[in-house]
Amino acid sequence: MPIRLKKLIGTFLLVALVIIYALVASIVAVAQLSESGPLVHFLFFLFSGLLWVLPAMGIIKWLILEPRPKG
């Protein structure tokens, strides 16, 4: 796969990940935390704010992998 195409795909994947993850985290927070206190809100958003990094790291790792030599 050409590197430029790979970077384009990776960019779209990262943007889509952030948008979808933010929407899902917000929906969960509104649906489940409406009666919770500020500490629970803080811990939820702290945890969910760091959790998106794991799939993003996978996408970035895929982006920086060198193509296998054909042989």
mmJSON file of the N, C-alpha and C atoms, coordinates in Angstrom:
{"data_MODEL":{"atom_site":{
"group_PDB":["ATOM","ATOM","ATOM","ATOM","ATOM","ATOM","ATOM","ATOM","ATOM","ATOM","ATOM","ATOM","ATOM","ATOM","ATOM","ATOM","ATOM","ATOM","ATOM","ATOM","ATOM","ATOM","ATOM","ATOM","ATOM","ATOM","ATOM","ATOM","ATOM","ATOM","ATOM","ATOM","ATOM","ATOM","ATOM","ATOM","ATOM","ATOM","ATOM","ATOM","ATOM","ATOM","ATOM","ATOM","ATOM","ATOM","ATOM","ATOM","ATOM","ATOM","ATOM","ATOM","ATOM","ATOM","ATOM","ATOM","ATOM","ATOM","ATOM","ATOM","ATOM","ATOM","ATOM","ATOM","ATOM","ATOM","ATOM","ATOM","ATOM","ATOM","ATOM","ATOM","ATOM","ATOM","ATOM","ATOM","ATOM","ATOM","ATOM","ATOM","ATOM","ATOM","ATOM","ATOM","ATOM","ATOM","ATOM","ATOM","ATOM","ATOM","ATOM","ATOM","ATOM","ATOM","ATOM","ATOM","ATOM","ATOM","ATOM","ATOM","ATOM","ATOM","ATOM","ATOM","ATOM","ATOM","ATOM","ATOM","ATOM","ATOM","ATOM","ATOM","ATOM","ATOM","ATOM","ATOM","ATOM","ATOM","ATOM","ATOM","ATOM","ATOM","ATOM","ATOM","ATOM","ATOM","ATOM","ATOM","ATOM","ATOM","ATOM","ATOM","ATOM","ATOM","ATOM","ATOM","ATOM","ATOM","ATOM","ATOM","ATOM","ATOM","ATOM","ATOM","ATOM","ATOM","ATOM","ATOM","ATOM","ATOM","ATOM","ATOM","ATOM","ATOM","ATOM","ATOM","ATOM","ATOM","ATOM","ATOM","ATOM","ATOM","ATOM","ATOM","ATOM","ATOM","ATOM","ATOM","ATOM","ATOM","ATOM","ATOM","ATOM","ATOM","ATOM","ATOM","ATOM","ATOM","ATOM","ATOM","ATOM","ATOM","ATOM","ATOM","ATOM","ATOM","ATOM","ATOM","ATOM","ATOM","ATOM","ATOM","ATOM","ATOM","ATOM","ATOM","ATOM","ATOM","ATOM","ATOM","ATOM","ATOM","ATOM","ATOM","ATOM","ATOM","ATOM","ATOM","ATOM","ATOM","ATOM","ATOM","ATOM"],
"id":[1,2,3,4,5,6,7,8,9,10,11,12,13,14,15,16,17,18,19,20,21,22,23,24,25,26,27,28,29,30,31,32,33,34,35,36,37,38,39,40,41,42,43,44,45,46,47,48,49,50,51,52,53,54,55,56,57,58,59,60,61,62,63,64,65,66,67,68,69,70,71,72,73,74,75,76,77,78,79,80,81,82,83,84,85,86,87,88,89,90,91,92,93,94,95,96,97,98,99,100,101,102,103,104,105,106,107,108,109,110,111,112,113,114,115,116,117,118,119,120,121,122,123,124,125,126,127,128,129,130,131,132,133,134,135,136,137,138,139,140,141,142,143,144,145,146,147,148,149,150,151,152,153,154,155,156,157,158,159,160,161,162,163,164,165,166,167,168,169,170,171,172,173,174,175,176,177,178,179,180,181,182,183,184,185,186,187,188,189,190,191,192,193,194,195,196,197,198,199,200,201,202,203,204,205,206,207,208,209,210,211,212,213],
"type_symbol":["N","C","C","N","C","C","N","C","C","N","C","C","N","C","C","N","C","C","N","C","C","N","C","C","N","C","C","N","C","C","N","C","C","N","C","C","N","C","C","N","C","C","N","C","C","N","C","C","N","C","C","N","C","C","N","C","C","N","C","C","N","C","C","N","C","C","N","C","C","N","C","C","N","C","C","N","C","C","N","C","C","N","C","C","N","C","C","N","C","C","N","C","C","N","C","C","N","C","C","N","C","C","N","C","C","N","C","C","N","C","C","N","C","C","N","C","C","N","C","C","N","C","C","N","C","C","N","C","C","N","C","C","N","C","C","N","C","C","N","C","C","N","C","C","N","C","C","N","C","C","N","C","C","N","C","C","N","C","C","N","C","C","N","C","C","N","C","C","N","C","C","N","C","C","N","C","C","N","C","C","N","C","C","N","C","C","N","C","C","N","C","C","N","C","C","N","C","C","N","C","C","N","C","C","N","C","C","N","C","C","N","C","C"],
"label_atom_id":["N","CA","C","N","CA","C","N","CA","C","N","CA","C","N","CA","C","N","CA","C","N","CA","C","N","CA","C","N","CA","C","N","CA","C","N","CA","C","N","CA","C","N","CA","C","N","CA","C","N","CA","C","N","CA","C","N","CA","C","N","CA","C","N","CA","C","N","CA","C","N","CA","C","N","CA","C","N","CA","C","N","CA","C","N","CA","C","N","CA","C","N","CA","C","N","CA","C","N","CA","C","N","CA","C","N","CA","C","N","CA","C","N","CA","C","N","CA","C","N","CA","C","N","CA","C","N","CA","C","N","CA","C","N","CA","C","N","CA","C","N","CA","C","N","CA","C","N","CA","C","N","CA","C","N","CA","C","N","CA","C","N","CA","C","N","CA","C","N","CA","C","N","CA","C","N","CA","C","N","CA","C","N","CA","C","N","CA","C","N","CA","C","N","CA","C","N","CA","C","N","CA","C","N","CA","C","N","CA","C","N","CA","C","N","CA","C","N","CA","C","N","CA","C","N","CA","C","N","CA","C","N","CA","C","N","CA","C","N","CA","C","N","CA","C","N","CA","C"],
"label_alt_id":[null,null,null,null,null,null,null,null,null,null,null,null,null,null,null,null,null,null,null,null,null,null,null,null,null,null,null,null,null,null,null,null,null,null,null,null,null,null,null,null,null,null,null,null,null,null,null,null,null,null,null,null,null,null,null,null,null,null,null,null,null,null,null,null,null,null,null,null,null,null,null,null,null,null,null,null,null,null,null,null,null,null,null,null,null,null,null,null,null,null,null,null,null,null,null,null,null,null,null,null,null,null,null,null,null,null,null,null,null,null,null,null,null,null,null,null,null,null,null,null,null,null,null,null,null,null,null,null,null,null,null,null,null,null,null,null,null,null,null,null,null,null,null,null,null,null,null,null,null,null,null,null,null,null,null,null,null,null,null,null,null,null,null,null,null,null,null,null,null,null,null,null,null,null,null,null,null,null,null,null,null,null,null,null,null,null,null,null,null,null,null,null,null,null,null,null,null,null,null,null,null,null,null,null,null,null,null,null,null,null,null,null,null],
"label_comp_id":["MET","MET","MET","PRO","PRO","PRO","ILE","ILE","ILE","ARG","ARG","ARG","LEU","LEU","LEU","LYS","LYS","LYS","LYS","LYS","LYS","LEU","LEU","LEU","ILE","ILE","ILE","GLY","GLY","GLY","THR","THR","THR","PHE","PHE","PHE","LEU","LEU","LEU","LEU","LEU","LEU","VAL","VAL","VAL","ALA","ALA","ALA","LEU","LEU","LEU","VAL","VAL","VAL","ILE","ILE","ILE","ILE","ILE","ILE","TYR","TYR","TYR","ALA","ALA","ALA","LEU","LEU","LEU","VAL","VAL","VAL","ALA","ALA","ALA","SER","SER","SER","ILE","ILE","ILE","VAL","VAL","VAL","ALA","ALA","ALA","VAL","VAL","VAL","ALA","ALA","ALA","GLN","GLN","GLN","LEU","LEU","LEU","SER","SER","SER","GLU","GLU","GLU","SER","SER","SER","GLY","GLY","GLY","PRO","PRO","PRO","LEU","LEU","LEU","VAL","VAL","VAL","HIS","HIS","HIS","PHE","PHE","PHE","LEU","LEU","LEU","PHE","PHE","PHE","PHE","PHE","PHE","LEU","LEU","LEU","PHE","PHE","PHE","SER","SER","SER","GLY","GLY","GLY","LEU","LEU","LEU","LEU","LEU","LEU","TRP","TRP","TRP","VAL","VAL","VAL","LEU","LEU","LEU","PRO","PRO","PRO","ALA","ALA","ALA","MET","MET","MET","GLY","GLY","GLY","ILE","ILE","ILE","ILE","ILE","ILE","LYS","LYS","LYS","TRP","TRP","TRP","LEU","LEU","LEU","ILE","ILE","ILE","LEU","LEU","LEU","GLU","GLU","GLU","PRO","PRO","PRO","ARG","ARG","ARG","PRO","PRO","PRO","LYS","LYS","LYS","GLY","GLY","GLY"],
"label_asym_id":["A","A","A","A","A","A","A","A","A","A","A","A","A","A","A","A","A","A","A","A","A","A","A","A","A","A","A","A","A","A","A","A","A","A","A","A","A","A","A","A","A","A","A","A","A","A","A","A","A","A","A","A","A","A","A","A","A","A","A","A","A","A","A","A","A","A","A","A","A","A","A","A","A","A","A","A","A","A","A","A","A","A","A","A","A","A","A","A","A","A","A","A","A","A","A","A","A","A","A","A","A","A","A","A","A","A","A","A","A","A","A","A","A","A","A","A","A","A","A","A","A","A","A","A","A","A","A","A","A","A","A","A","A","A","A","A","A","A","A","A","A","A","A","A","A","A","A","A","A","A","A","A","A","A","A","A","A","A","A","A","A","A","A","A","A","A","A","A","A","A","A","A","A","A","A","A","A","A","A","A","A","A","A","A","A","A","A","A","A","A","A","A","A","A","A","A","A","A","A","A","A","A","A","A","A","A","A","A","A","A","A","A","A"],
"label_entity_id":["1","1","1","1","1","1","1","1","1","1","1","1","1","1","1","1","1","1","1","1","1","1","1","1","1","1","1","1","1","1","1","1","1","1","1","1","1","1","1","1","1","1","1","1","1","1","1","1","1","1","1","1","1","1","1","1","1","1","1","1","1","1","1","1","1","1","1","1","1","1","1","1","1","1","1","1","1","1","1","1","1","1","1","1","1","1","1","1","1","1","1","1","1","1","1","1","1","1","1","1","1","1","1","1","1","1","1","1","1","1","1","1","1","1","1","1","1","1","1","1","1","1","1","1","1","1","1","1","1","1","1","1","1","1","1","1","1","1","1","1","1","1","1","1","1","1","1","1","1","1","1","1","1","1","1","1","1","1","1","1","1","1","1","1","1","1","1","1","1","1","1","1","1","1","1","1","1","1","1","1","1","1","1","1","1","1","1","1","1","1","1","1","1","1","1","1","1","1","1","1","1","1","1","1","1","1","1","1","1","1","1","1","1"],
"label_seq_id":[1,1,1,2,2,2,3,3,3,4,4,4,5,5,5,6,6,6,7,7,7,8,8,8,9,9,9,10,10,10,11,11,11,12,12,12,13,13,13,14,14,14,15,15,15,16,16,16,17,17,17,18,18,18,19,19,19,20,20,20,21,21,21,22,22,22,23,23,23,24,24,24,25,25,25,26,26,26,27,27,27,28,28,28,29,29,29,30,30,30,31,31,31,32,32,32,33,33,33,34,34,34,35,35,35,36,36,36,37,37,37,38,38,38,39,39,39,40,40,40,41,41,41,42,42,42,43,43,43,44,44,44,45,45,45,46,46,46,47,47,47,48,48,48,49,49,49,50,50,50,51,51,51,52,52,52,53,53,53,54,54,54,55,55,55,56,56,56,57,57,57,58,58,58,59,59,59,60,60,60,61,61,61,62,62,62,63,63,63,64,64,64,65,65,65,66,66,66,67,67,67,68,68,68,69,69,69,70,70,70,71,71,71],
"pdbx_PDB_ins_code":[null,null,null,null,null,null,null,null,null,null,null,null,null,null,null,null,null,null,null,null,null,null,null,null,null,null,null,null,null,null,null,null,null,null,null,null,null,null,null,null,null,null,null,null,null,null,null,null,null,null,null,null,null,null,null,null,null,null,null,null,null,null,null,null,null,null,null,null,null,null,null,null,null,null,null,null,null,null,null,null,null,null,null,null,null,null,null,null,null,null,null,null,null,null,null,null,null,null,null,null,null,null,null,null,null,null,null,null,null,null,null,null,null,null,null,null,null,null,null,null,null,null,null,null,null,null,null,null,null,null,null,null,null,null,null,null,null,null,null,null,null,null,null,null,null,null,null,null,null,null,null,null,null,null,null,null,null,null,null,null,null,null,null,null,null,null,null,null,null,null,null,null,null,null,null,null,null,null,null,null,null,null,null,null,null,null,null,null,null,null,null,null,null,null,null,null,null,null,null,null,null,null,null,null,null,null,null,null,null,null,null,null,null],
"Cartn_x":[0.854,0.0,0.897,0.621,1.432,1.326,2.433,2.497,1.524,1.323,0.396,-1.041,-1.416,-2.752,-2.915,-1.88,-1.912,-2.087,-1.379,-1.508,-2.889,-3.442,-4.78,-5.82,-5.733,-6.647,-6.484,-5.249,-4.998,-5.529,-5.405,-5.93,-7.44,-8.116,-9.573,-9.995,-9.25,-9.571,-9.429,-8.359,-8.157,-9.237,-9.586,-10.633,-11.973,-12.29,-13.541,-13.549,-12.431,-12.327,-12.626,-12.017,-12.209,-13.662,-14.243,-15.628,-16.591,-16.483,-17.394,-17.188,-15.949,-15.67,-16.23,-16.071,-16.596,-18.115,-18.768,-20.226,-20.693,-20.064,-20.455,-20.208,-19.059,-18.764,-19.76,-20.136,-21.119,-22.493,-22.904,-24.203,-24.24,-23.174,-23.109,-23.163,-22.438,-22.423,-23.803,-24.492,-25.819,-26.81,-26.727,-27.694,-27.449,-26.188,-25.882,-25.479,-25.007,-24.447,-25.296,-26.539,-27.35,-27.596,-27.657,-27.922,-26.651,-25.505,-24.245,-23.651,-22.758,-22.1,-20.942,-20.336,-19.239,-18.0,-17.746,-16.573,-16.73,-17.92,-18.17,-18.034,-18.539,-18.394,-16.914,-16.172,-14.739,-14.017,-14.277,-13.601,-14.0,-15.28,-15.719,-15.018,-15.021,-14.412,-12.892,-12.292,-10.848,-10.538,-11.274,-11.051,-11.369,-12.536,-12.917,-12.055,-11.548,-10.665,-9.308,-8.904,-7.631,-7.793,-8.976,-9.202,-9.109,-9.44,-9.404,-7.987,-7.011,-5.62,-5.234,-5.82,-5.454,-5.756,-6.967,-7.167,-6.393,-6.207,-5.432,-3.978,-3.443,-2.073,-1.969,-3.011,-3.008,-3.0,-3.788,-3.821,-2.472,-1.898,-0.605,0.49,0.44,1.433,1.322,0.08,-0.112,0.447,0.299,0.785,2.305,3.009,4.462,5.166,4.398,5.027,5.555,6.75,7.359,6.713,6.519,5.959,6.932,6.368,7.213,7.871,9.14,9.8,9.218,9.008,8.48,9.636,9.43,10.545,10.198],
"Cartn_y":[-1.175,0.0,1.234,2.164,3.386,4.148,4.743,5.415,6.585,7.295,8.436,7.971,6.866,6.311,5.821,5.191,4.695,5.851,6.938,8.101,8.74,8.78,9.33,8.486,7.18,6.276,6.42,6.458,6.603,7.911,8.973,10.272,10.228,9.671,9.555,8.642,7.559,6.657,7.358,8.127,8.837,9.889,10.637,11.65,10.981,9.903,9.179,8.591,8.058,7.5,8.557,9.706,10.762,11.238,11.437,11.92,10.884,9.649,8.602,8.342,8.303,8.046,9.165,10.408,11.529,11.47,11.143,11.03,9.904,8.755,7.618,7.924,8.504,8.84,9.86,10.811,11.81,11.196,10.324,9.658,8.797,8.058,7.234,8.116,9.214,10.11,10.69,11.121,11.709,10.65,9.449,8.4,7.784,7.642,6.889,7.745,8.95,9.739,10.943,10.98,12.172,12.408,11.37,11.507,11.418,11.294,11.118,12.453,12.378,13.576,14.003,15.14,15.663,14.771,14.052,13.169,12.022,11.463,10.383,10.913,12.096,12.718,12.921,13.442,13.675,12.372,11.325,10.049,9.419,9.53,8.981,9.68,11.006,11.728,11.618,11.457,11.203,9.86,8.834,7.491,7.449,7.949,7.886,8.815,9.875,10.772,10.165,9.205,8.523,7.228,6.648,5.342,5.375,6.499,6.575,6.459,6.642,6.593,5.186,4.157,2.779,2.454,2.674,2.398,3.378,4.601,5.562,5.093,4.516,3.996,2.869,2.027,0.952,1.492,2.525,3.134,3.762,4.468,5.118,4.084,2.99,1.926,1.346,1.154,0.658,1.648,2.943,3.967,3.961,3.698,3.809,2.506,1.415,0.162,0.249,-0.223,-0.246,-1.359,-1.123,-2.192,-3.37,-4.549,-5.746,-5.775,-6.15,-6.217,-7.387,-7.116,-8.167,-9.044,-10.325,-11.158,-12.518],
"Cartn_z":[0.0,0.0,0.0,-0.889,-0.913,0.417,0.822,2.119,2.199,1.095,1.11,1.325,0.701,0.902,2.341,2.857,4.23,5.222,5.016,5.898,5.779,4.581,4.393,5.129,4.984,5.678,7.186,7.659,9.086,9.649,8.885,9.323,9.467,8.466,8.55,9.697,9.914,11.021,12.372,12.544,13.814,14.055,13.032,13.18,13.498,12.78,13.032,14.437,14.875,16.228,17.281,17.158,18.15,18.165,16.999,16.938,17.51,17.062,17.534,19.02,19.462,20.877,21.755,21.33,22.115,22.192,21.088,21.094,22.008,21.916,22.758,24.234,24.56,25.952,26.497,25.686,26.122,26.316,25.407,25.534,26.793,27.038,28.254,29.487,29.473,30.631,30.896,29.871,30.048,30.526,29.956,30.285,31.658,32.058,33.27,34.464,34.23,35.326,35.708,35.27,35.516,37.002,37.799,39.23,40.08,39.439,40.178,40.582,41.542,42.031,41.151,41.493,40.676,40.674,41.75,41.787,40.79,40.705,39.741,38.316,38.07,36.746,36.414,37.378,37.162,36.845,37.627,37.406,36.074,35.72,34.434,33.278,33.293,32.179,32.182,33.342,33.399,32.748,33.155,32.6,31.109,30.727,29.314,28.456,29.049,28.311,28.023,28.828,28.594,27.803,27.837,27.219,25.69,25.065,23.605,23.061,23.932,23.494,23.027,23.632,23.27,21.806,21.304,19.879,18.981,19.44,18.649,18.52,19.592,19.522,18.497,18.42,17.426,16.009,15.767,14.433,14.107,15.05,14.815,14.607,15.372,15.186,13.776,13.303,11.947,10.926,11.201,10.279,10.142,11.223,11.179,10.82,10.7,10.304,8.878,8.71,7.381,6.556,5.28,4.441,4.349,4.243,4.12,2.748,2.726,1.406,0.601,-0.672,-1.556,-1.992,-1.872,-2.261,-2.436],
"occupancy":[1.0,1.0,1.0,1.0,1.0,1.0,1.0,1.0,1.0,1.0,1.0,1.0,1.0,1.0,1.0,1.0,1.0,1.0,1.0,1.0,1.0,1.0,1.0,1.0,1.0,1.0,1.0,1.0,1.0,1.0,1.0,1.0,1.0,1.0,1.0,1.0,1.0,1.0,1.0,1.0,1.0,1.0,1.0,1.0,1.0,1.0,1.0,1.0,1.0,1.0,1.0,1.0,1.0,1.0,1.0,1.0,1.0,1.0,1.0,1.0,1.0,1.0,1.0,1.0,1.0,1.0,1.0,1.0,1.0,1.0,1.0,1.0,1.0,1.0,1.0,1.0,1.0,1.0,1.0,1.0,1.0,1.0,1.0,1.0,1.0,1.0,1.0,1.0,1.0,1.0,1.0,1.0,1.0,1.0,1.0,1.0,1.0,1.0,1.0,1.0,1.0,1.0,1.0,1.0,1.0,1.0,1.0,1.0,1.0,1.0,1.0,1.0,1.0,1.0,1.0,1.0,1.0,1.0,1.0,1.0,1.0,1.0,1.0,1.0,1.0,1.0,1.0,1.0,1.0,1.0,1.0,1.0,1.0,1.0,1.0,1.0,1.0,1.0,1.0,1.0,1.0,1.0,1.0,1.0,1.0,1.0,1.0,1.0,1.0,1.0,1.0,1.0,1.0,1.0,1.0,1.0,1.0,1.0,1.0,1.0,1.0,1.0,1.0,1.0,1.0,1.0,1.0,1.0,1.0,1.0,1.0,1.0,1.0,1.0,1.0,1.0,1.0,1.0,1.0,1.0,1.0,1.0,1.0,1.0,1.0,1.0,1.0,1.0,1.0,1.0,1.0,1.0,1.0,1.0,1.0,1.0,1.0,1.0,1.0,1.0,1.0,1.0,1.0,1.0,1.0,1.0,1.0,1.0,1.0,1.0,1.0,1.0,1.0],
"B_iso_or_equiv":[0.0,0.0,0.0,0.0,0.0,0.0,0.0,0.0,0.0,0.0,0.0,0.0,0.0,0.0,0.0,0.0,0.0,0.0,0.0,0.0,0.0,0.0,0.0,0.0,0.0,0.0,0.0,0.0,0.0,0.0,0.0,0.0,0.0,0.0,0.0,0.0,0.0,0.0,0.0,0.0,0.0,0.0,0.0,0.0,0.0,0.0,0.0,0.0,0.0,0.0,0.0,0.0,0.0,0.0,0.0,0.0,0.0,0.0,0.0,0.0,0.0,0.0,0.0,0.0,0.0,0.0,0.0,0.0,0.0,0.0,0.0,0.0,0.0,0.0,0.0,0.0,0.0,0.0,0.0,0.0,0.0,0.0,0.0,0.0,0.0,0.0,0.0,0.0,0.0,0.0,0.0,0.0,0.0,0.0,0.0,0.0,0.0,0.0,0.0,0.0,0.0,0.0,0.0,0.0,0.0,0.0,0.0,0.0,0.0,0.0,0.0,0.0,0.0,0.0,0.0,0.0,0.0,0.0,0.0,0.0,0.0,0.0,0.0,0.0,0.0,0.0,0.0,0.0,0.0,0.0,0.0,0.0,0.0,0.0,0.0,0.0,0.0,0.0,0.0,0.0,0.0,0.0,0.0,0.0,0.0,0.0,0.0,0.0,0.0,0.0,0.0,0.0,0.0,0.0,0.0,0.0,0.0,0.0,0.0,0.0,0.0,0.0,0.0,0.0,0.0,0.0,0.0,0.0,0.0,0.0,0.0,0.0,0.0,0.0,0.0,0.0,0.0,0.0,0.0,0.0,0.0,0.0,0.0,0.0,0.0,0.0,0.0,0.0,0.0,0.0,0.0,0.0,0.0,0.0,0.0,0.0,0.0,0.0,0.0,0.0,0.0,0.0,0.0,0.0,0.0,0.0,0.0,0.0,0.0,0.0,0.0,0.0,0.0],
"pdbx_formal_charge":[null,null,null,null,null,null,null,null,null,null,null,null,null,null,null,null,null,null,null,null,null,null,null,null,null,null,null,null,null,null,null,null,null,null,null,null,null,null,null,null,null,null,null,null,null,null,null,null,null,null,null,null,null,null,null,null,null,null,null,null,null,null,null,null,null,null,null,null,null,null,null,null,null,null,null,null,null,null,null,null,null,null,null,null,null,null,null,null,null,null,null,null,null,null,null,null,null,null,null,null,null,null,null,null,null,null,null,null,null,null,null,null,null,null,null,null,null,null,null,null,null,null,null,null,null,null,null,null,null,null,null,null,null,null,null,null,null,null,null,null,null,null,null,null,null,null,null,null,null,null,null,null,null,null,null,null,null,null,null,null,null,null,null,null,null,null,null,null,null,null,null,null,null,null,null,null,null,null,null,null,null,null,null,null,null,null,null,null,null,null,null,null,null,null,null,null,null,null,null,null,null,null,null,null,null,null,null,null,null,null,null,null,null],
"auth_seq_id":[1,1,1,2,2,2,3,3,3,4,4,4,5,5,5,6,6,6,7,7,7,8,8,8,9,9,9,10,10,10,11,11,11,12,12,12,13,13,13,14,14,14,15,15,15,16,16,16,17,17,17,18,18,18,19,19,19,20,20,20,21,21,21,22,22,22,23,23,23,24,24,24,25,25,25,26,26,26,27,27,27,28,28,28,29,29,29,30,30,30,31,31,31,32,32,32,33,33,33,34,34,34,35,35,35,36,36,36,37,37,37,38,38,38,39,39,39,40,40,40,41,41,41,42,42,42,43,43,43,44,44,44,45,45,45,46,46,46,47,47,47,48,48,48,49,49,49,50,50,50,51,51,51,52,52,52,53,53,53,54,54,54,55,55,55,56,56,56,57,57,57,58,58,58,59,59,59,60,60,60,61,61,61,62,62,62,63,63,63,64,64,64,65,65,65,66,66,66,67,67,67,68,68,68,69,69,69,70,70,70,71,71,71],
"auth_comp_id":["MET","MET","MET","PRO","PRO","PRO","ILE","ILE","ILE","ARG","ARG","ARG","LEU","LEU","LEU","LYS","LYS","LYS","LYS","LYS","LYS","LEU","LEU","LEU","ILE","ILE","ILE","GLY","GLY","GLY","THR","THR","THR","PHE","PHE","PHE","LEU","LEU","LEU","LEU","LEU","LEU","VAL","VAL","VAL","ALA","ALA","ALA","LEU","LEU","LEU","VAL","VAL","VAL","ILE","ILE","ILE","ILE","ILE","ILE","TYR","TYR","TYR","ALA","ALA","ALA","LEU","LEU","LEU","VAL","VAL","VAL","ALA","ALA","ALA","SER","SER","SER","ILE","ILE","ILE","VAL","VAL","VAL","ALA","ALA","ALA","VAL","VAL","VAL","ALA","ALA","ALA","GLN","GLN","GLN","LEU","LEU","LEU","SER","SER","SER","GLU","GLU","GLU","SER","SER","SER","GLY","GLY","GLY","PRO","PRO","PRO","LEU","LEU","LEU","VAL","VAL","VAL","HIS","HIS","HIS","PHE","PHE","PHE","LEU","LEU","LEU","PHE","PHE","PHE","PHE","PHE","PHE","LEU","LEU","LEU","PHE","PHE","PHE","SER","SER","SER","GLY","GLY","GLY","LEU","LEU","LEU","LEU","LEU","LEU","TRP","TRP","TRP","VAL","VAL","VAL","LEU","LEU","LEU","PRO","PRO","PRO","ALA","ALA","ALA","MET","MET","MET","GLY","GLY","GLY","ILE","ILE","ILE","ILE","ILE","ILE","LYS","LYS","LYS","TRP","TRP","TRP","LEU","LEU","LEU","ILE","ILE","ILE","LEU","LEU","LEU","GLU","GLU","GLU","PRO","PRO","PRO","ARG","ARG","ARG","PRO","PRO","PRO","LYS","LYS","LYS","GLY","GLY","GLY"],
"auth_asym_id":["A","A","A","A","A","A","A","A","A","A","A","A","A","A","A","A","A","A","A","A","A","A","A","A","A","A","A","A","A","A","A","A","A","A","A","A","A","A","A","A","A","A","A","A","A","A","A","A","A","A","A","A","A","A","A","A","A","A","A","A","A","A","A","A","A","A","A","A","A","A","A","A","A","A","A","A","A","A","A","A","A","A","A","A","A","A","A","A","A","A","A","A","A","A","A","A","A","A","A","A","A","A","A","A","A","A","A","A","A","A","A","A","A","A","A","A","A","A","A","A","A","A","A","A","A","A","A","A","A","A","A","A","A","A","A","A","A","A","A","A","A","A","A","A","A","A","A","A","A","A","A","A","A","A","A","A","A","A","A","A","A","A","A","A","A","A","A","A","A","A","A","A","A","A","A","A","A","A","A","A","A","A","A","A","A","A","A","A","A","A","A","A","A","A","A","A","A","A","A","A","A","A","A","A","A","A","A","A","A","A","A","A","A"],
"auth_atom_id":["N","CA","C","N","CA","C","N","CA","C","N","CA","C","N","CA","C","N","CA","C","N","CA","C","N","CA","C","N","CA","C","N","CA","C","N","CA","C","N","CA","C","N","CA","C","N","CA","C","N","CA","C","N","CA","C","N","CA","C","N","CA","C","N","CA","C","N","CA","C","N","CA","C","N","CA","C","N","CA","C","N","CA","C","N","CA","C","N","CA","C","N","CA","C","N","CA","C","N","CA","C","N","CA","C","N","CA","C","N","CA","C","N","CA","C","N","CA","C","N","CA","C","N","CA","C","N","CA","C","N","CA","C","N","CA","C","N","CA","C","N","CA","C","N","CA","C","N","CA","C","N","CA","C","N","CA","C","N","CA","C","N","CA","C","N","CA","C","N","CA","C","N","CA","C","N","CA","C","N","CA","C","N","CA","C","N","CA","C","N","CA","C","N","CA","C","N","CA","C","N","CA","C","N","CA","C","N","CA","C","N","CA","C","N","CA","C","N","CA","C","N","CA","C","N","CA","C","N","CA","C","N","CA","C","N","CA","C","N","CA","C","N","CA","C","N","CA","C"],
"pdbx_PDB_model_num":[1,1,1,1,1,1,1,1,1,1,1,1,1,1,1,1,1,1,1,1,1,1,1,1,1,1,1,1,1,1,1,1,1,1,1,1,1,1,1,1,1,1,1,1,1,1,1,1,1,1,1,1,1,1,1,1,1,1,1,1,1,1,1,1,1,1,1,1,1,1,1,1,1,1,1,1,1,1,1,1,1,1,1,1,1,1,1,1,1,1,1,1,1,1,1,1,1,1,1,1,1,1,1,1,1,1,1,1,1,1,1,1,1,1,1,1,1,1,1,1,1,1,1,1,1,1,1,1,1,1,1,1,1,1,1,1,1,1,1,1,1,1,1,1,1,1,1,1,1,1,1,1,1,1,1,1,1,1,1,1,1,1,1,1,1,1,1,1,1,1,1,1,1,1,1,1,1,1,1,1,1,1,1,1,1,1,1,1,1,1,1,1,1,1,1,1,1,1,1,1,1,1,1,1,1,1,1,1,1,1,1,1,1]
}}}
